[in-house]
Amino acid sequence: MTQLSFVIPLLNEQSTLCELVDRIESVCQSNAITPFEILLIDDGSSDESWNEIERLAKSKSTVHGIRFRRNFGKAAALSAGFQQATGKTIITMDADLQDDPKEIPRMLAKLDEGYEVVSGWKQRRFDPWHKRWPSKVFNGILRYFSRLPLHDFNCGFKAYRKEVLEEISLYGEMHRFIPVLAAARGYRVAEITVEHHPRLHGQSKYGWSRIPKGLMDLATVVFLTRFRYRPQHLLGGLGGCLLLLGSALLVTLMIAWVWTRAIGSPTPVHLHERASFFVAILLIMLGIQSFATGLLAELLVANSGNTRPIYSIAKSTTTTSNQHLP
């Protein structure tokens, strides 16, 4: 069985592929890492990347290529690579030579300490400021909500035990949240600093548009990791709070309405003239709707027919490997 698989998604990186493969092979050979394979996933490149991949695959038995018909995104490319990978350990990295293969032995050593996921931390980045600062803000927000003490969730340089990736489904832009999803299933996640190099070839594929997308994906991940199998705890709790607040406000207005008439106040309270009356009605309606949505979500979860278990078994006396369903 293959000891180590490299899964490398790429888009228009023809000028870096040969050097990247040579660097990886050099590190693996000098550290007696064998057998290994390098999976290059062409995510719809418009340059000569696929021709370069074909040339490398013909000249090197360790190199294999996958070509998409069009650009499907990094999560799709990683998912395709994970499905084809045969190694017990999988390392992901970018193809732009900013990730240094010399960090591979350190990542494997960290996995051997008992971790299932090792994430790289580009402590000193050579990207422009308009990429670094939004990334810092995003990482801080994700670190707070996920409760996972990583500094660099966006780093593509990561190492995984294969069983971790067999339990996680990737779609959209969820690839940056794999450590969060893995930790939610009980896997141990570690982080090591890795050297980061300036980009010398090509151009970055990411811009400002990934920030709002990342925040929306963050909301999805928080919901999936905390409330996926108990949505009523979130929606029902929110609905209960809104219903309680609206009812309290409405009762207060009704008491004021009765009291001002009981004492013969010259300026009695007229409910239809108070904006707070309509706010109370709105809160009650939203509370009922949220609670009802939570019930519907619970019914969907209970009858979804999902065969993937909500748990992850580390060891068992009846088997020698982790148990999980596809």
MARRO-285323 format. One line per field, with one value per residue: residue number from 1; residue in one letter; x, y, z of N, C-alpha, C in turn. Coordinates in steps of 0.02 Angstrom, whole numbers, m for minus. Example, Ala and Ser with C-alpha at 12.3 -4.5 7.8 and 13.67 -1.06 7.14 Angstrom:
REM residues 2
n 1,2
res A,S
n.xx 660,642
n.yy m284,m112
n.zz 390,354
ca.xx 615,684
ca.yy m225,m53
ca.zz 390,357
c.xx 660,645
c.yy m165,2
c.zz 390,394
***
This chain:
REM residues 326
n 1,2,3,4,5,6,7,8,9,10,11,12,13,14,15,16,17,18,19,20,21,22,23,24,25,26,27,28,29,30,31,32,33,34,35,36,37,38,39,40,41,42,43,44,45,46,47,48,49,50,51,52,53,54,55,56,57,58,59,60,61,62,63,64,65,66,67,68,69,70,71,72,73,74,75,76,77,78,79,80,81,82,83,84,85,86,87,88,89,90,91,92,93,94,95,96,97,98,99,100,101,102,103,104,105,106,107,108,109,110,111,112,113,114,115,116,117,118,119,120,121,122,123,124,125,126,127,128,129,130,131,132,133,134,135,136,137,138,139,140,141,142,143,144,145,146,147,148,149,150,151,152,153,154,155,156,157,158,159,160,161,162,163,164,165,166,167,168,169,170,171,172,173,174,175,176,177,178,179,180,181,182,183,184,185,186,187,188,189,190,191,192,193,194,195,196,197,198,199,200,201,202,203,204,205,206,207,208,209,210,211,212,213,214,215,216,217,218,219,220,221,222,223,224,225,226,227,228,229,230,231,232,233,234,235,236,237,238,239,240,241,242,243,244,245,246,247,248,249,250,251,252,253,254,255,256,257,258,259,260,261,262,263,264,265,266,267,268,269,270,271,272,273,274,275,276,277,278,279,280,281,282,283,284,285,286,287,288,289,290,291,292,293,294,295,296,297,298,299,300,301,302,303,304,305,306,307,308,309,310,311,312,313,314,315,316,317,318,319,320,321,322,323,324,325,326
res M,T,Q,L,S,F,V,I,P,L,L,N,E,Q,S,T,L,C,E,L,V,D,R,I,E,S,V,C,Q,S,N,A,I,T,P,F,E,I,L,L,I,D,D,G,S,S,D,E,S,W,N,E,I,E,R,L,A,K,S,K,S,T,V,H,G,I,R,F,R,R,N,F,G,K,A,A,A,L,S,A,G,F,Q,Q,A,T,G,K,T,I,I,T,M,D,A,D,L,Q,D,D,P,K,E,I,P,R,M,L,A,K,L,D,E,G,Y,E,V,V,S,G,W,K,Q,R,R,F,D,P,W,H,K,R,W,P,S,K,V,F,N,G,I,L,R,Y,F,S,R,L,P,L,H,D,F,N,C,G,F,K,A,Y,R,K,E,V,L,E,E,I,S,L,Y,G,E,M,H,R,F,I,P,V,L,A,A,A,R,G,Y,R,V,A,E,I,T,V,E,H,H,P,R,L,H,G,Q,S,K,Y,G,W,S,R,I,P,K,G,L,M,D,L,A,T,V,V,F,L,T,R,F,R,Y,R,P,Q,H,L,L,G,G,L,G,G,C,L,L,L,L,G,S,A,L,L,V,T,L,M,I,A,W,V,W,T,R,A,I,G,S,P,T,P,V,H,L,H,E,R,A,S,F,F,V,A,I,L,L,I,M,L,G,I,Q,S,F,A,T,G,L,L,A,E,L,L,V,A,N,S,G,N,T,R,P,I,Y,S,I,A,K,S,T,T,T,T,S,N,Q,H,L,P
n.xx 42,21,122,119,23,16,m89,m126,m202,m225,m217,m182,m36,80,216,274,261,352,468,411,372,499,558,477,500,637,641,566,644,766,727,685,551,438,328,270,150,105,m26,m90,m208,m292,m382,m467,m375,m316,m198,m45,m43,m100,m37,92,74,39,159,245,184,210,347,377,340,278,192,28,m113,m262,m391,m507,m659,m696,m672,m700,m674,m575,m611,m681,m577,m488,m570,m584,m452,m434,m518,m453,m330,m216,m137,m96,m75,m107,m53,m85,m51,m9,20,104,234,251,232,343,419,512,462,388,438,431,295,247,310,243,115,143,149,25,m77,m212,m234,m132,m98,m29,56,79,178,260,219,229,140,42,m18,m157,m203,m153,m204,m350,m354,m303,m403,m512,m463,m456,m592,m643,m569,m621,m759,m754,m681,m560,m391,m309,m195,m193,m306,m326,m214,m150,m65,m64,m76,m149,m225,m290,m416,m482,m520,m606,m720,m771,m864,m836,m882,m932,m845,m783,m660,m564,m607,m585,m502,m584,m703,m652,m607,m729,m779,m702,m569,m392,m311,m171,m47,87,224,265,378,360,360,394,285,339,301,163,m1,m100,m249,m351,m458,m535,m664,m674,m689,m824,m885,m815,m858,m993,m982,m924,m1031,m1109,m1027,m1016,m1150,m1163,m1069,m1109,m1249,m1302,m1365,m1459,m1551,m1659,m1615,m1549,m1636,m1759,m1725,m1693,m1818,m1897,m1842,m1873,m2013,m2041,m1992,m2072,m2199,m2186,m2170,m2293,m2384,m2347,m2387,m2525,m2558,m2528,m2623,m2745,m2723,m2710,m2839,m2910,m2874,m2919,m2841,m2791,m2724,m2738,m2669,m2658,m2658,m2642,m2576,m2450,m2285,m2215,m2310,m2333,m2205,m2199,m2296,m2232,m2115,m2171,m2229,m2114,m2048,m2134,m2125,m1988,m1977,m2063,m1994,m1881,m1938,m1976,m1849,m1796,m1877,m1834,m1700,m1720,m1780,m1699,m1627,m1491,m1340,m1220,m1135,m1159,m1056,m881,m775,m632,m558,m582,m624,m657,m608,m468,m454,m509,m684,m800,m927,m954
n.yy m60,113,229,368,500,636,769,885,1023,1128,1275,1343,1333,1298,1329,1293,1159,1053,1084,1079,943,883,934,877,739,734,765,657,547,572,559,430,400,300,184,322,439,563,665,765,885,958,1097,1144,1221,1350,1362,1279,1180,1050,978,978,903,779,749,736,628,526,514,493,374,399,503,559,615,717,786,917,957,1089,1237,1193,1227,1235,1149,1046,995,949,852,759,718,659,549,472,449,333,321,296,408,577,720,888,1023,1182,1222,1322,1340,1410,1342,1243,1091,1037,1040,927,806,854,874,742,687,753,700,571,587,564,635,668,762,884,1049,1178,1330,1483,1580,1687,1777,1805,1871,2005,2149,2165,2038,1977,2044,2038,1899,1876,1933,1851,1726,1750,1768,1642,1560,1599,1562,1427,1372,1313,1315,1370,1460,1485,1448,1450,1402,1298,1193,1046,897,736,593,458,408,515,599,516,527,651,763,861,1016,1160,1293,1227,1173,1242,1225,1099,1056,1103,1031,903,908,922,796,728,705,729,882,970,1102,1168,1280,1335,1361,1497,1549,1685,1720,1675,1641,1652,1706,1756,1665,1711,1836,1987,1943,1822,1845,1886,1766,1673,1707,1675,1538,1507,1526,1420,1311,1323,1300,1167,1096,1115,1108,1019,894,926,1036,1104,1150,1266,1341,1327,1378,1510,1548,1534,1635,1751,1741,1750,1878,1959,1929,1975,2112,2141,2109,2206,2323,2299,2302,2434,2493,2455,2509,2649,2682,2640,2730,2842,2923,3069,3051,2916,2753,2703,2562,2542,2654,2644,2606,2504,2407,2346,2298,2203,2111,2070,2010,1901,1830,1800,1722,1610,1562,1530,1430,1334,1308,1248,1129,1069,1053,960,850,826,789,673,590,582,477,466,380,400,393,487,484,446,313,274,161,m17,m172,m271,m247,m189,m68,101,129,174,241,253
n.zz 0,m36,48,63,m3,m113,m138,m253,m302,m446,m549,m696,m686,m758,m764,m645,m612,m646,m570,m442,m429,m437,m320,m220,m243,m214,m76,m23,m62,3,134,146,116,57,m27,m130,m200,m320,m348,m468,m492,m616,m621,m729,m810,m920,m984,m1027,m932,m919,m1023,m974,m859,m915,m979,m868,m804,m893,m888,m755,m637,m519,m531,m561,m652,m651,m744,m749,m836,m835,m734,m571,m441,m290,m183,m248,m328,m230,m171,m276,m287,m160,m169,m264,m207,m135,m25,149,220,183,100,69,m39,m114,m288,m325,m283,m167,m51,43,8,97,223,241,311,445,462,450,560,661,646,687,822,869,816,699,603,532,521,421,466,403,465,435,305,129,51,m25,69,61,54,167,284,280,289,417,496,461,504,641,675,638,723,846,840,804,904,892,909,795,691,556,454,318,255,132,148,219,320,327,406,315,351,408,302,237,308,292,195,54,m19,m114,m43,60,92,166,292,339,451,557,539,555,688,751,741,827,800,823,808,751,739,645,616,453,317,207,40,m75,m213,m370,m496,m610,m550,m408,m369,m293,m229,m162,m158,m93,42,91,49,124,254,248,226,347,437,396,430,569,604,554,631,761,771,681,699,792,763,819,940,910,820,885,1011,977,926,1041,1124,1049,1049,1186,1214,1131,1183,1314,1291,1230,1333,1426,1359,1355,1490,1516,1435,1500,1628,1608,1573,1682,1781,1727,1643,1554,1438,1372,1332,1167,1077,937,901,943,902,961,985,861,840,942,898,780,831,900,794,719,813,826,696,685,783,728,609,662,711,590,534,624,593,462,484,560,467,358,307,305,294,353,506,659,744,777,778,869,915,930,1009,923,799,703,647,615,619,500,397,220
ca.xx 0,58,131,104,m6,14,m146,m106,m246,m189,m251,m134,29,124,288,299,247,412,510,376,378,569,570,443,536,701,628,544,700,817,699,663,478,421,311,229,120,90,m87,m98,m277,m298,m449,m489,m325,m320,m130,m19,m33,m116,16,149,56,45,231,273,156,243,418,384,287,246,149,m36,m150,m335,m409,m578,m683,m696,m652,m751,m656,m524,m641,m695,m513,m463,m613,m566,m388,m442,m549,m404,m270,m211,m93,m123,m68,m117,m29,m109,m10,m22,67,138,301,255,239,409,416,558,424,352,458,406,223,239,331,189,62,164,139,m43,m127,m239,m230,m79,m109,27,45,126,187,287,192,256,84,28,m56,m229,m218,m134,m246,m416,m345,m295,m469,m551,m437,m475,m664,m653,m540,m667,m821,m741,m647,m501,m337,m264,m181,m197,m353,m324,m154,m165,m14,m91,m67,m207,m234,m340,m482,m514,m549,m661,m779,m789,m886,m817,m921,m926,m779,m774,m594,m526,m635,m575,m482,m641,m749,m619,m607,m798,m790,m660,m500,m344,m284,m112,m23,159,244,296,409,320,403,359,263,383,270,91,m33,m146,m317,m399,m465,m577,m729,m676,m703,m895,m899,m788,m900,m1054,m962,m912,m1096,m1129,m986,m1037,m1214,m1153,m1030,m1141,m1322,m1324,m1411,m1505,m1565,m1708,m1580,m1534,m1695,m1809,m1702,m1702,m1890,m1921,m1821,m1913,m2082,m2043,m1982,m2131,m2255,m2175,m2184,m2365,m2417,m2333,m2431,m2594,m2565,m2530,m2689,m2795,m2709,m2724,m2911,m2935,m2862,m2947,m2786,m2812,m2689,m2737,m2628,m2693,m2610,m2629,m2534,m2383,m2243,m2195,m2362,m2320,m2142,m2215,m2329,m2181,m2073,m2209,m2235,m2048,m2033,m2173,m2098,m1923,m1989,m2092,m1941,m1840,m1972,m1969,m1779,m1788,m1909,m1790,m1643,m1742,m1803,m1657,m1599,m1418,m1306,m1158,m1148,m1142,m999,m820,m744,m559,m533,m632,m594,m677,m577,m403,m453,m565,m747,m837,m966,m939
ca.yy 0,176,259,440,528,709,792,954,1056,1182,1313,1383,1332,1258,1345,1271,1089,1011,1097,1055,870,867,949,827,676,740,760,589,501,585,539,361,397,260,216,382,458,634,675,834,894,1018,1123,1184,1269,1374,1364,1214,1140,979,948,968,846,718,736,712,562,477,507,476,327,423,560,544,677,719,850,935,986,1161,1254,1176,1253,1197,1095,991,966,909,794,711,690,615,487,433,436,266,324,297,478,622,788,935,1083,1220,1207,1384,1339,1449,1291,1211,1019,1017,1036,864,763,882,860,670,675,777,649,513,602,545,680,645,818,933,1108,1224,1400,1527,1633,1744,1772,1850,1895,2077,2166,2158,1968,1957,2072,2004,1830,1878,1945,1791,1674,1766,1754,1570,1532,1612,1525,1355,1351,1274,1365,1372,1528,1492,1399,1454,1371,1236,1143,1007,824,701,522,447,396,579,624,471,543,721,778,928,1048,1233,1316,1199,1143,1277,1209,1028,1045,1115,974,845,915,911,723,701,695,775,928,1007,1154,1183,1335,1313,1416,1521,1583,1732,1691,1695,1624,1657,1755,1728,1650,1732,1908,2010,1909,1763,1864,1873,1695,1638,1720,1635,1468,1501,1516,1352,1263,1327,1265,1096,1064,1120,1098,979,840,953,1104,1138,1184,1334,1376,1329,1424,1577,1561,1543,1701,1801,1735,1775,1950,1989,1921,2021,2180,2147,2110,2272,2371,2286,2327,2508,2510,2447,2554,2719,2690,2630,2791,2899,2965,3110,3027,2843,2718,2673,2513,2549,2713,2629,2564,2445,2357,2309,2262,2144,2063,2044,1964,1840,1793,1772,1668,1551,1537,1500,1368,1286,1288,1200,1064,1040,1031,898,797,811,752,607,549,595,415,474,321,419,399,551,472,421,264,273,92,m66,m238,m318,m229,m156,m5,145,111,231,225,299
ca.zz 0,m39,113,64,m64,m118,m177,m269,m351,m480,m602,m734,m652,m800,m755,m579,m598,m650,m512,m383,m426,m422,m249,m179,m250,m179,m4,m8,m70,55,199,140,115,m2,m91,m128,m263,m327,m388,m491,m515,m657,m611,m786,m831,m989,m1011,m1046,m871,m929,m1063,m930,m816,m955,m990,m805,m790,m937,m870,m684,m616,m457,m547,m593,m664,m661,m776,m749,m899,m824,m665,m522,m375,m253,m144,m294,m347,m173,m163,m328,m267,m101,m191,m302,m167,m105,32,217,240,126,109,19,m44,m175,m342,m346,m253,m105,1,36,24,150,285,242,368,508,465,464,630,705,643,726,893,888,785,636,557,547,478,418,486,369,515,398,238,78,10,m16,130,52,65,235,337,281,312,490,525,451,548,710,682,636,784,901,834,800,966,872,914,738,669,484,426,245,228,95,164,275,318,356,402,263,379,421,240,217,348,280,128,32,m71,m110,m22,128,101,217,358,354,521,601,531,584,761,773,743,880,779,853,758,774,693,647,572,391,280,151,m9,m119,m278,m425,m560,m612,m508,m359,m394,m243,m220,m107,m159,m50,111,108,40,182,312,240,239,419,469,380,468,640,609,544,684,827,772,623,720,841,740,861,994,886,795,938,1062,951,924,1110,1148,1015,1073,1254,1212,1101,1229,1370,1267,1219,1399,1455,1326,1375,1558,1511,1406,1552,1684,1591,1572,1750,1821,1691,1617,1496,1377,1375,1283,1110,1052,866,890,970,859,1000,978,800,852,983,854,734,869,914,731,703,861,807,633,699,819,680,564,699,711,523,526,662,554,405,510,582,411,300,281,299,321,387,578,690,787,745,824,866,923,950,1022,870,736,712,611,628,586,473,337,165
c.xx 43,62,105,77,m5,m44,m136,m154,m208,m233,m199,m67,81,198,316,297,309,456,477,383,450,584,538,480,602,692,609,602,753,793,670,588,457,374,268,201,104,30,m94,m167,m283,m370,m469,m440,m334,m250,m109,m8,m46,m64,77,136,63,118,263,249,190,315,428,325,250,194,86,m75,m225,m351,m484,m596,m686,m674,m710,m734,m609,m552,m655,m630,m484,m504,m596,m499,m393,m472,m500,m343,m272,m168,m129,m121,m73,m93,m57,m63,m27,34,109,208,307,258,304,405,463,524,388,373,432,332,210,258,277,130,79,158,68,m97,m151,m239,m174,m86,m48,8,99,136,216,267,222,202,74,m19,m130,m250,m205,m184,m317,m410,m338,m363,m512,m529,m457,m549,m676,m625,m587,m728,m810,m710,m588,m443,m287,m254,m194,m241,m347,m263,m171,m117,m36,m76,m125,m196,m293,m410,m519,m552,m605,m725,m805,m807,m869,m862,m913,m855,m761,m705,m554,m550,m625,m550,m539,m689,m718,m620,m677,m814,m741,m588,m454,m311,m226,m92,52,173,279,324,367,364,362,339,307,353,194,64,m83,m215,m371,m399,m510,m643,m732,m693,m777,m914,m874,m830,m965,m1040,m950,m978,m1121,m1092,m1005,m1103,m1204,m1118,m1065,m1215,m1347,m1376,m1458,m1523,m1615,m1674,m1562,m1597,m1750,m1790,m1710,m1776,m1919,m1904,m1863,m1985,m2090,m2037,m2044,m2191,m2248,m2191,m2259,m2403,m2407,m2378,m2504,m2607,m2570,m2598,m2743,m2785,m2727,m2800,m2941,m2927,m2890,m2896,m2810,m2777,m2684,m2695,m2674,m2643,m2592,m2586,m2463,m2345,m2222,m2247,m2349,m2254,m2155,m2249,m2279,m2137,m2108,m2215,m2168,m2029,m2070,m2144,m2031,m1932,m2017,m2039,m1894,m1872,m1967,m1898,m1766,m1819,m1865,m1729,m1662,m1760,m1761,m1629,m1524,m1383,m1241,m1172,m1128,m1082,m940,m784,m668,m532,m591,m597,m611,m646,m512,m399,m513,m626,m782,m874,m950,m991
c.yy 62,207,331,462,604,728,867,982,1114,1213,1358,1389,1292,1269,1318,1195,1045,1021,1072,980,850,879,896,760,678,732,689,539,510,566,468,354,361,203,278,396,532,641,749,842,961,1042,1170,1236,1288,1380,1293,1168,1066,944,933,909,780,700,707,642,508,463,485,433,351,476,535,610,666,787,860,965,1062,1173,1241,1202,1206,1140,1034,956,923,846,739,678,642,548,442,413,368,265,322,368,520,692,831,996,1118,1207,1267,1392,1384,1403,1253,1137,997,1012,969,818,788,869,786,654,698,728,589,525,586,589,649,699,865,990,1153,1294,1443,1589,1696,1736,1824,1872,1970,2088,2153,2084,1948,1981,2043,1932,1828,1888,1882,1735,1686,1751,1679,1536,1541,1567,1449,1328,1306,1323,1361,1445,1539,1437,1396,1419,1305,1180,1106,933,791,626,509,439,461,603,579,487,614,731,850,952,1123,1255,1288,1171,1176,1259,1135,1017,1055,1056,912,849,903,837,689,687,749,816,966,1057,1162,1242,1307,1374,1433,1562,1632,1697,1720,1682,1632,1711,1721,1719,1676,1808,1925,1972,1849,1781,1855,1800,1655,1647,1680,1561,1456,1489,1445,1301,1264,1291,1189,1062,1066,1098,1053,927,862,1025,1141,1173,1255,1371,1381,1376,1496,1596,1573,1612,1756,1800,1763,1851,1985,1986,1969,2093,2191,2150,2178,2325,2362,2311,2403,2530,2507,2499,2626,2732,2682,2693,2853,2947,3005,3088,2951,2813,2688,2627,2525,2610,2701,2583,2500,2389,2313,2270,2198,2090,2029,1993,1898,1798,1761,1715,1604,1520,1502,1433,1315,1262,1238,1131,1030,1015,966,839,777,770,681,561,558,532,419,414,338,428,467,545,449,376,264,203,47,m133,m288,m301,m192,m89,37,123,173,207,274,354
c.zz 0,30,116,m4,m59,m163,m189,m322,m384,m533,m634,m698,m692,m785,m690,m570,m598,m589,m448,m375,m408,m348,m204,m183,m212,m104,15,m12,m15,124,198,146,51,18,m81,m197,m262,m374,m404,m521,m550,m655,m668,m809,m904,m1021,m1029,m986,m884,m972,m1021,m883,m853,m966,m926,m789,m832,m915,m798,m663,m555,m471,m583,m600,m671,m691,m775,m817,m895,m753,m617,m452,m338,m213,m188,m315,m291,m164,m214,m311,m209,m122,m228,m261,m134,m43,99,246,178,143,52,19,m110,m225,m362,m317,m192,m44,m10,55,80,218,293,299,435,516,482,536,679,704,686,802,916,859,719,582,579,496,479,439,453,414,483,325,192,28,21,43,121,52,137,287,337,306,387,524,520,498,621,723,684,698,843,898,832,864,952,868,857,717,595,454,350,215,194,110,227,265,355,358,356,292,395,359,215,254,335,207,111,m23,m63,m96,47,141,157,288,377,426,570,599,562,661,789,778,791,860,809,798,788,720,701,600,511,355,219,105,m51,m184,m333,m493,m555,m566,m462,m390,m347,m237,m161,m103,m113,23,128,99,100,244,308,251,313,456,457,422,541,650,603,602,751,828,715,643,775,822,784,920,974,867,847,994,1041,949,992,1137,1115,1039,1143,1255,1185,1148,1288,1350,1257,1285,1432,1425,1346,1446,1558,1484,1459,1607,1668,1588,1642,1792,1786,1666,1557,1431,1381,1319,1229,1075,979,850,914,922,895,996,916,804,891,941,807,770,883,850,711,749,844,744,644,734,772,631,597,702,643,510,564,624,494,427,528,524,349,269,272,332,357,462,604,735,746,795,814,868,943,962,968,803,751,678,631,589,563,412,282,159
***
